[in-house]
Amino acid sequence: MSRHLLVPLDGSPLSKRALEYALEAHDNASIVALHVVDPADPGYSSATPVDVRNEPPHGSDEWYDQASEEEERIFDEARELAAAHDVGVSTESAVGEPAREIVDYAEENETDHIVMGSHGRTGMTRLLLGSVAEMVVARSPVTVTVVRDELD
């Protein structure tokens, strides 16, 4: 059984589902929720749709402030979900390319299992957007459990 879980959170329903799975399936593990702000993708770190025409300039101080507020909302939701399961969860932040930051965190910390969501994109959508989960699975030094939802 895993003792140190890493659950990357991006604010999506699937990342929340991954956290729920981790809380239910690994009730004695220590859990770290990791949120990565991707400065190359204005909408990656946001659970709500982003219209860049109405947002602060990407990479500006205002943009990072907004990303920080979104991150705190994500972490508050994670703590509430964990408390409902009578479990504590630690939170960590990173800035960079999400797959790389997730793998780096797992390598540099006492992590023996990653649980993450994946949108299960196929076809052109997958080719255009790539898959953070797929890259983590390919590069991870530890076991990865992927919680999926099929979309085209």
LUMVO-187103 format. One record per residue (C-alpha): x, y, z negated; residue number from 0. Coordinates in steps of 0.05 Angstrom, whole numbers, always signed. Example, Ala and Ser with C-alpha at 12.3 -4.5 7.8 and 13.67 -1.06 7.14 Angstrom:
2
+246,-90,-156,0
+273,-21,-143,1
END
This chain:
152
+0,+0,+0,0
+25,+70,+17,1
+47,+113,-41,2
+64,+179,-6,3
+15,+201,+49,4
+21,+259,+96,5
-44,+285,+126,6
-35,+340,+179,7
-94,+387,+179,8
-114,+435,+234,9
-183,+453,+209,10
-218,+408,+259,11
-272,+358,+238,12
-225,+301,+257,13
-170,+325,+212,14
-221,+330,+156,15
-244,+259,+173,16
-171,+236,+169,17
-165,+266,+100,18
-229,+232,+78,19
-202,+166,+104,20
-136,+176,+66,21
-173,+193,+2,22
-218,+132,+8,23
-168,+80,+34,24
-108,+101,-8,25
-137,+120,-75,26
-72,+113,-114,27
-27,+150,-65,28
+1,+220,-71,29
-26,+261,-13,30
+5,+321,+20,31
-38,+362,+68,32
+7,+396,+120,33
-17,+454,+163,34
+26,+475,+221,35
+19,+544,+253,36
+39,+538,+326,37
+64,+606,+349,38
+63,+581,+422,39
-12,+565,+420,40
-58,+620,+394,41
-116,+573,+382,42
-81,+509,+357,43
-82,+528,+284,44
-154,+552,+284,45
-216,+509,+275,46
-258,+564,+306,47
-255,+582,+380,48
-205,+636,+395,49
-218,+691,+447,50
-149,+723,+453,51
-181,+785,+483,52
-212,+801,+415,53
-156,+777,+370,54
-94,+813,+345,55
-35,+808,+393,56
-7,+738,+390,57
+55,+735,+345,58
+40,+802,+313,59
+39,+812,+237,60
-37,+816,+242,61
-39,+750,+279,62
+3,+716,+226,63
-41,+746,+171,64
-102,+718,+205,65
-68,+650,+213,66
-50,+652,+139,67
-123,+666,+120,68
-146,+607,+163,69
-93,+563,+131,70
-117,+581,+61,71
-189,+564,+82,72
-165,+496,+108,73
-127,+483,+43,74
-186,+504,+0,75
-231,+455,+38,76
-178,+400,+29,77
-174,+412,-46,78
-250,+411,-52,79
-254,+346,-14,80
-199,+315,-56,81
-232,+339,-121,82
-297,+305,-99,83
-257,+240,-97,84
-223,+256,-165,85
-156,+261,-130,86
-106,+317,-125,87
-75,+339,-60,88
-12,+380,-49,89
-8,+430,+7,90
+50,+448,+52,91
+58,+496,+110,92
+102,+498,+171,93
+111,+541,+232,94
+130,+510,+298,95
+111,+456,+348,96
+61,+413,+310,97
+85,+343,+328,98
+157,+361,+314,99
+140,+394,+247,100
+98,+334,+225,101
+153,+284,+242,102
+207,+328,+211,103
+166,+334,+147,104
+158,+258,+144,105
+233,+248,+154,106
+254,+300,+103,107
+206,+282,+47,108
+184,+219,+11,109
+131,+201,+63,110
+115,+129,+79,111
+50,+138,+118,112
+18,+192,+162,113
-57,+194,+171,114
-81,+242,+224,115
-139,+257,+270,116
-138,+253,+346,117
-189,+278,+395,118
-177,+218,+440,119
-176,+261,+502,120
-171,+225,+568,121
-160,+242,+641,122
-144,+313,+661,123
-158,+342,+591,124
-103,+297,+562,125
-54,+314,+618,126
-66,+389,+608,127
-68,+391,+532,128
-23,+333,+512,129
-33,+297,+447,130
-1,+317,+382,131
-21,+249,+352,132
+10,+211,+410,133
+76,+248,+402,134
+75,+236,+326,135
+61,+161,+336,136
+119,+157,+386,137
+169,+194,+342,138
+148,+178,+271,139
+196,+141,+226,140
+136,+116,+185,141
+69,+82,+198,142
+16,+127,+229,143
-59,+116,+224,144
-98,+154,+276,145
-171,+172,+264,146
-203,+182,+332,147
-263,+210,+366,148
-272,+195,+440,149
-281,+257,+485,150
-272,+266,+559,151
END
